[in-house]
Amino acid sequence: MSKRNRLRDQDSRGVAHAPKRRKYGLEALERRLMLSGTHDAALIAAIDAALSTTNTSGLSAFATRLDDSSALGRQLPLAGAGLGANYNPGTQLNSLLSRLAPSYPSLAALAAGLEGSPGIADGVNVTATRDNPDDLELDVHFNTTTTVVVPVAGVYGINLAVGGSLSLATTLDFQMTIGAYWDSSTSSAVFYINGTNEQLQVSSSVSSVNLNSTGSVGVVDLNVSGGSAALSPAFTFNLSDPNPAVDQGRLTLAELNSTPVPTLVVTTVGQAAATSLTVNPSPSYGAARTPPAQPTSTF
């Protein structure tokens, strides 16, 4: 120790003392949310906005486009184009997305808000999330069933006219990876669906039949006392990226809502069993005549 420092540690009487210790205070830290990427807040907002039920060019708007005549609007046995005319997959998707809040502070919070109760029982299941640099993703499963009533519109190979309606239990089952990436060229967050692993399906089956009490075969009028039907179409939609070299399999909202549906979606239709309509008819006679017993007929 130098002579100067030794003198500082002595009092006026020349008695030596230990150096005084300095006291340090701890300042309270501000609570902050740490995001993994510079643009994560904008990416989360883009995903939330795309899923909003009020977004007329969001994910549900794309789902509504599946009513196109090349997809759900195709002609079906017994139902004609009734399924596409009376069922809106966008409306069904919105019934699940209405749980979302206007904003979320993190990807985990967005996933929890979308998930709701754990599992698929409430219609939505978030099976995975990925927080990549400037690219956030969620693997989601949407599943909901509703009843659609369509008019009977059959062609049977004979001159049979039977009116009425079919009640179809129709299920939307969408499994997809959704996300948002940061586009440095436009300095904006861009929502997308990953078009390489989606499983999009709408399937229906007859839950009940309501046939009119009268019909005809040619010039012969019929009384119809009841009937049943079998119809179980399953529509599968595979997305086709219109710009694969640019988007790397990611379909943006602009592409989902502007590309013609036949170009954007490859639709296949199958069904579990043959289509049939079974009616219980009898010829319509005057009040003074008793009709003979007639067998049940399947067309």
Sequence and secondary structure as in RCSB ss.txt:
>XXXX:A:sequence
MSKRNRLRDQDSRGVAHAPKRRKYGLEALERRLMLSGTHDAALIAAIDAALSTTNTSGLSAFATRLDDSSALGRQ
LPLAGAGLGANYNPGTQLNSLLSRLAPSYPSLAALAAGLEGSPGIADGVNVTATRDNPDDLELDVHFNTTTTVVV
PVAGVYGINLAVGGSLSLATTLDFQMTIGAYWDSSTSSAVFYINGTNEQLQVSSSVSSVNLNSTGSVGVVDLNVS
GGSAALSPAFTFNLSDPNPAVDQGRLTLAELNSTPVPTLVVTTVGQAAATSLTVNPSPSYGAARTPPAQPTSTF
>XXXX:A:secstr
  HHHHHHTB TT  B                   SSTTHHHHHHHHHHHT TT TTSHHHHHHGGGSTTTTTS 
BTTTBTHHHHH  HHHHHHHHHTT  S  SSHHHHHHHHH SSSSTTSEEEEEEEEETTEEEEEEEEEEEEEEEE
E     SS EEEEEEEEEEEEEEEEEEEEEEEETTTTEEEEEEETTS EEEEEEEEEEEEEEEEEEETTEEEEEE
EEEEE  EEEEEEE  S HHHHTTEEEHHHHHHS HHHHEEEEEEESS  EEEEEEEE   TTS       EE 
